[in-house]
Every structure is written in structure tokens, then in C-alpha cells.
Amino acid sequence: MKICILSENAYPVSTGGVSEWCKTLVENMNDVQFSLFTISPESKLCYNLPENVIDNFILRLEAPEFTSSAAKDDIYPQLMDALQPIFSGAPLDCEELSKIIKRTKFTAEELLSSDVNWTTAVSHYKNEYRNNPFIPFYFSWISLFYVLYKVLEGSRDLPQADVYHALNAGYGGVLGCLGKVDRGNYLVVSEHGIYLKERRFELRHSEVPEWLHGFYENFFKSLVMTTYKYSDKVTSVCEDHISYQQSVDPNVEPMVIYNGVDTDKFVSNGKKDETGTYVVGTVSRIHPIKDTLTLIRAANDVVEKYPTKFIIVGEVQDEEYYEECLKLVKDLDLKSNVVFTGFQDSTEWYPKFDVFVLPSLSEGFPLTILEALSSGVPCLATRVGGIPEILEDEFLVDRWDYRSLATKISWLLRDSEMRCEIGLRGRRLVESKFNVSMMIDEYRRLYDVMA
């Protein structure tokens, strides 16, 4: 059996929850051959690949170069006609796109430089946005369509596989659709975070003018609708996702396969030493959606009552947001209490934590909470995504509510015996319900049915 994993900047070129999930899947199915196909600006691998990974292809994103000598081809107008549904959020016709891709050779740069790309962009601007400035519209057009054109170009290089498995319903999902249509095989889509929901969140917190939000939303909704249309099975990592997915497309029927972790890789140090400083930690990338600012504000309240270090383990994915976090630490005079470690092996950190906190504004089914629980660490988190399917209500807070978060952290720090008991319960929960073997067995059954 051969599975082709399709992703956007995930395993093996980037770290994070989805990458770790993919690594776990591949390494625990060592009798299955995997091909990895990643859309990414990165080329350096962050992981050593196991022997059952037989192909690794990176569809490299770089700053596009415009050329006045762009190839002229009668096929370009047909291609742009086939892409028209993207302006209304409707699914693309991948059968038609596949036929066009086979009939001509083009690069994303040639398409972006072509007369038909320019005239289509100008026509859409005049029809929808003529009372707004052209330059921000066209920069948005370039950023969206360049990646889509790269996907169309790169689809020719997709390896043969029994099952294409996309790790989102966006550009990676469309690659899977083209692979399925061209080769007559199967497509599985696993949404770890809801693609459209996350793009909408990013839009609300971006500098993109509000009058362009509809343009972006329709574009991303079209990618999602296309992916759902051609998928043989959509999997969700939690029950919470299903209602959102069906609000986008009532015809999609997702199945839930919970994330799982290998509990043998996580050990607990048991009861912590009460004579020293408490350690409250989180493992997450530094990005607005993870809301590190709320954790810092909560830290300011906690350190007034308990000698506490707050350890933030994770790579910086948004430099501007990181600078905002550093400024808040400085303004609150918390430099001796808040530490950013950068990306490190999280398995070494969990046993050092007295309490684990995940204050995210949006989540799927975070592996970090499962890993912390496996290490016997009590967890607090926001009431978002699939987190309430893991943690009981007393360990949840609302988004942005740093005062409630600080209160609950202080409550856990107050009693070491209680923390120890909560940690043991958490470990038993993961062993019984979210063990990696359960997740692997379910995906293996899904692959077997299709292959």
C-alpha cells in the first residue's frame, strides 16, 4: 500500500502539532509506503525521514518573477474560465482542470505574467471593487493566485499512490483532488484545524482592507468546497468540528478520529518539590491564534501570590506578535518570570511543569494537551475547538479571560496533592481514550477499505 501525504508547510519541513501528528502516523505504519508532498517556502528538513518514506517532494514557494516574455498559449483563457467558480466560493471542476493541465506545459510565473491573468484581474476589479484602490486588490490577487497556479503546475509531479491523504482542505486538498481525478484513486482529507475558520480568523486580525475580505473568503471557501466535493472521506479530530464543516457544505459527512499520543514517550516526575519556584508552561508556536499575550497577563497576577516561572516553548511564527509579547513582558516587569525558549524537544519540558496552560483563541484537538496529560501534568485551556472533549469544565476558561486563567493557575499551585491526583487522572484518560494505537488502527482501517 502506498499513501501520499499532502500538506501546507508541515512534516517534514516544519515543526508543530500537525507535523508531529504526521510523523507519528508515518512511523507507526512502518509496513506502509509513504510519499510526502509539501507546499512550502522551506526546503530544509526538520526531521530525519524513516525508511518507509520513499518519496519526498517540496513544491517550493518563492517570490514570483514577472517576465515580459511570458509564453502565450491559447489554453490560458480556458484555464481562467475553469477557475471562475473561485470568485463565488463554488467548487472547481477538477476533471476540466486536469484536462487543461495535461494539454499544455506552463509555470506559475508564466501564468501570473500572462495577459489573460492581467485582464481577468482587471475585469474582476472593475466589476466588484472599482470604487476602491487597485493596488491592494492586485497584491491580494497575486498572493492568492500565485500559490494556486503553483498547485496546478505542481500537480504534474504528484507520485502515484493508492490513497492521497490531504492534511487540510485548502491548497493541499486541491492537490489531492487533482491527484485523485488524474489517477483514479482515493482521497482522504483530515482537518486538524478547520481551514476556512482559520483563514477567517487570520483575515480579522490582518491588515487586509475589510472591503477585500469577501474576495479572500470566497477564494478559500472554493478550495474547501472543491476538497469536500472530491474527497472519499473527510476526518475530523473532534466532534466540535463537524457542525462547522457541515455549515460550509451540508453534504459532507465527516468521521471523528481523535488524535493520539504514545504514552510510553512521556514520563511524570510525580510530586514536585514545594520548596522552590513553581513552573507553569505552555508548548505552542508564537502566533496570535495561540494568544500568548493572555498567558503573560495571567502571569502578572499569579506572580503576586506565588514564586512562579512561566516557560513558553515553541518557535516564533509571527515576529511582529512576538515583539508585542516581549514588550508586554517588559511593561509588566516580568523579565525574570517569563521565558521564551524557542523550539525545543517538548518531551523534556513537560515533566518540569507544575501546570500546563493553552490559552488559544482557536484549536482543533491539540496534541500538546494530550502530551502534558501523559506526563501527569494538570492542564488548563480555553473553551475552544475539541478541548472540552478532553478537559472537564473546571479546567476551562473563556478566551481572553486572563483573570480567570490566573485564578485557576493559582488554585492548582495551592495544593500539590491535588495536582498529583489530577495529573494521574489525566494520564489514565489518555491511556484509555487517546492512545496512539487507537488512532493508528482507525486510519489503517480507513486506508485498507480504500486500497
N, C-alpha and C positions, 0 to 999 in steps of 0.2 A: 504494500500500500504506500502511495506517495501523496503527501499533503503539502500544498503550497500556502504558506502563511503570508498574508498581505497586510502591511501596516503603514502608518504615517509616523516616521521618526521614532520607532520603538525598537525592540530587540532586533539585531544586536548592536545598533549604533547609538542607543540612548538608554539611560537608566530610568527607573521609575516603576510604578505599580504594574502597568501593562507589560513592560519589558520583563519584569520578574515573573509575571504570570506566564508569559510565553516561554521563557527559559524553563520554568517548571514543567510546562506541558511537554516540551520537546525532550527534556532529559528523562522524563518518566515514561516516555513511549520509545524506548531505545530500539524496539523492533520495527518501528515505523520510519520510513524515509521522509525527511522534511526538506523543502526548499523555502528559503526566506527571500521575500521581495519587499523592499522597504523604500518608501518615498521619503527622501531626507536631504537636507543640506550638508549632512555629515558624511564622512567616508571612513573615519577611524572606528574600528570595532571596540566596544566597551566590554565584550565578553569573549572568552575562548569557546569556540563552537564545538559541540560534541560530534562524534563520528557519524551519527545518523543524519546530520545536516549535510546534504550532498550538493546543494547549490546555495549561493548567497549573492543576490543581486541588489545593488543600490541604485535606484532611479534618482540621480543626483540633481538637486535643485541649486542653480546658481543664478547670479544676476543675468537676466536675458540680454543678449546683444542684438540690437536692431541693425538691419543692413538694408541699404537702398537697392541691393541686387537680389532681393528675396525672390525665390523661384516662383514663377507664375504657373498655375495649374488650374485647369477648368474644374477640378474636383473640389477646390476650396469653397466655392459658393454652395455646393451640395452639402459639404461638411457643416457650414454655418447654418444652412437650413435645418439640418438634422439636430443642431444644438438649440434651436428656437425654444423648445419647452423649458429650458433652464431659466428663462426670463419670467415664467409664470409659476415656477415651483412644481411643474409636472414632471413625470418620469421621462427619461430619454429612451429612444428606441435603439437598443444596443445591437440588435440584428442589423439595422441600417448602418449604424456607425462602424460595425465590424466589416461590412462590405466595402465601405468607403476607405477604411484604413488599409485594407488588402489591395485596393486598386492603385494606390499611389504611395510613394515614399516622401515623407515630409518630416521636418523637425519642428519642435515647439517654437523655436526662434523664427523659422520661416513663416509659420502661421501667424505669429504675433506681428511680423513685419509686413504681412501681405496687405494688398489693397482691400481685400474683402473683409479682413479683420477691422481695418480702419473705418470703412464705410458702414459696416454693421454697428460698430460702436457709436459713430456719429449719428446714425439713424435712430438708435435706441435713445441716445441722449436727447435728441430733438423731440422725440415722441413723448418722453417721460420726464425729462429734467431740464428743459430749455430755460427755465427761469432761475436756474442755479448755475454756479460756476462750473465750467467744463473740466478744468484741470484736476480737481479732486475726484470727479467722476472717472476720468480716464486713468488716473493712477489706480483707482479701485478695480477698474476693468482689467488692467494689466496684471495686478496681483492675483486676481481670481482666475482669469483665463490662461495665464501662463502655466499654472500648475495643472489645469485641466488639459491643456494641449500636451504637456509632458506626459500625463497619464495616457492620452491617446497614442502618442509616439511610443511610450514605453510598453504598451500592451503587446507590441510585436515580440518583445523579449520574454514574455511570460513563459516559464517552463511548463512542460506537460505535467499534469497531476491528476490523480483520481478525484481529489476534493480541493477546491480553493476555499481557504478559510480567511476571511477578512476580519480584522480586529476593530473595525469601525464601519459606519455606514456612510462615510464620506468619499474622499478620493480613493482610498483603499478599497472600499466597497465597489466603486465603479470599475476599478481594475478587475475585481473578481467577477463582475458581470460580464465584462468583455472576454475574460478567460473562459467562463462557462459557455458563452454563446459561440465562441470561436472553436472550442474543442469538445463541446457537447458533454461536459462533465458537471459536477455538482458544486454548489456554493453554500457555505455556512458563514453566517455573519454573527460575531459576538460583540455586543455593545457593552463595553466596560463602563464608559460614561456615555450618556445619550448625546450623540453627535450634534443634533440640531439644538438641543438645550444648551450645550456648552458654547456653541457658536453665538447663540443669542446672548448668553451671559457676557462673552467677550465683547460683543458689539456694544452692550450697555455701558461697559467700562472702558471703551476705547475712545479715540479721538476722531473716529469716523463721523462725519456730519449726520445728524439724525435723518435728514432727507434721503440719505443713501442706505439707511438700514433695510428698507424693503428690498432693495436690489440685492444686498448680501443674503437676506433671509430666503428670498426666492431661489437664489443660486444654490445655497446649501440644502434647502428643502428638496430641490430637484435631485441632488446627489443622493439624498436619503431615500426619496421615493423610488429612484431607479434601483438602488440596492435592495430595498424591500421587495420590489416587483420581481426581481430575478433570483432572489435567494430561495434555496430549498428549505432552509431552516434558519430562523433568527433566534439566537440565545441571549438571554438577559442574565446578569449576575445577581439580580434581586427582583422580588415581586414589585417593588416600587416603580421599576422602570416600565413595566408592561402598560400601565394606563397611559403614560406619556407616549410610548411608541404607537399605541392604537389611536391616540388623539391625532397623530400625524397621518397614520394610514390605518383606517378601521379594518382593512383586510389582512393585516399582518397578525400572525398567531405565534408570538414568541414562547419559548420554553425557558424555564429558570434552571440554570446550573450554577450553584453557588461556587464562589472562589474557595479554594482550599489551600492549606499550608502543610508542610511536612513538620509535624510537631517534634520529631526527633532532632531537628536542627536548632531547636530553641530550648534553652535551659533557664531555670529560675535560681536566683541566689537565695530565695526564701526570704525570711525576715531580715530587713535592713538594719544597719547599725543606727540606733537612735541618738548617738552622741554627736554625730557630725551634721553636715548640711544636707538637707533634703534635695532630691534631684527630680525635677519634673521635665519630661522630654516629649518631643514630637519627632516624627520622621516624615518629611514631606518636602517637595520641591518649593522653592521660594517663588510664589506666584500669587497674584491677587485672589484667585479662586480658593487658595488654601488659608487665606485670612490670618496670616501670621501677626498682623497688627493687633487683632483681638487678643491673641495669646500674650503679647507684650503688655497690653493694657491690664490684663488679668494678673500678670506677674507683678505689676506695680502694687496691686492690692495685697497679694499674697506675701510679698517680702516684708511688709509691715508687721506681719504676725509670726512668720516662720523664716529661719535662715534657709534660703532656697536658691538653687541654681536652676535656670531654665535652659535646657540644651535643645537646639534646633538643628537636626541632622538632615541634610538634603542639599542638592545642587541649586544654584541660582538660575532660574529660567526667565526672570524678568528683572533686569538690572535696575530699572527705574523704581520698581516696587521695593527691591532690596535696599536701595538708598533711603527710601521712605521709612523702612523698618529701622535702619541704623540711626536715622535722625530721631525717631521716636524713643529709641533706647537712650540716646544721648540726652534728649529733652527731659526724660523721666529719671535721669541719673541712675540707669540700670546697667551700666557697662560691666560692673563686677558680678551681675546676676544673670545676664542673658548672653549666651554663647552660640554663635553660628559656626558649625563645624565644616560646612561644605559636604560634598558627597563622601560617605564612608560606609563601611560594612555595618549595616544596621543591626545584624545579629549580635554584634559585640556591645551594642549600646543598650538594648532592651533590658538586660539584667541589672543595669546600673540605675534604671529609673525606679522611683517610688510610685510615680503616677505617669501615665501616658495620656496625652491630650491631642485631639484632632479637631480644630475649630473651623473646618472647611465650610465654605458657602454652598458648595455642591459636591456630591460624591456619588460614586456607583456603589461598589461593595469593597471597601478598602482593605487591601491585604495587610496594611500596617497595623490595623486594629487586631486582626487575627494573629499576627506575629507577636504583638505585645501581650495579648491574652495567653498565647502559647508559652510565653516567658513568665507567666504568673504575675503580670503587672495589671493593676486596676486601670480601666480606661474611661475617659470622659470624652464626649464628642458632641457635635451639633446634631440636631434632629433633622438630618437631610438624607436623601437617597435611601440606600439599603441599610444604613447604620441602625435604625430602630429594629431591624430584623436580627441584629446581633446583640445590641445592648438594651438592657431594661431601662425604663423611663427615668429612674432615679439617677442614671449616669449620663443623661442627655440635657443639653441646653439649647436655647434658640440661637439662631445666627446673630452675630454681632453683640451678644449679651455677655460682655466681659465681666460684669459684676456677678452674675450667676455662676459663670465659669470659675471665677476666683473663690466664690463661696464653696463650691463643690470640691475644688482642689484643696482648700483649707480643711474641709470636712474629712477628706481622705488622709491628709497628712496628720490629722489629730490622733489617729488610732492605728498603731502598727498591727495589732492583732486583727482588726477588721480588714486592713489592706491585705494581709496574708490570706485570710479566708476568701475574700473577693477574688484574689489572684488565683487561688486553687480552683474556685468555681469556673473562672474564665478558661483555665486550661482544660478542664473536663468538658466544657462546652465545645471547644474547638475539636477536641479528640472525637467527640461523639457526632458532631454535625458538620464540621467544616474541615475535615481531614482531607489532605491532598489526594489520597487514594480514591475517595468518593468522586471527586471532580474528574480525575483521570478516567475512571471507569465509565462515567457518563459520556465523556467525549469519545472514548473508544467505541462505545455502543453506537453513537451517532455516526462516526466515520464508517463503521462496519456496515450499517444499514445502507449507506450511500455507495461505498466502494464495492 
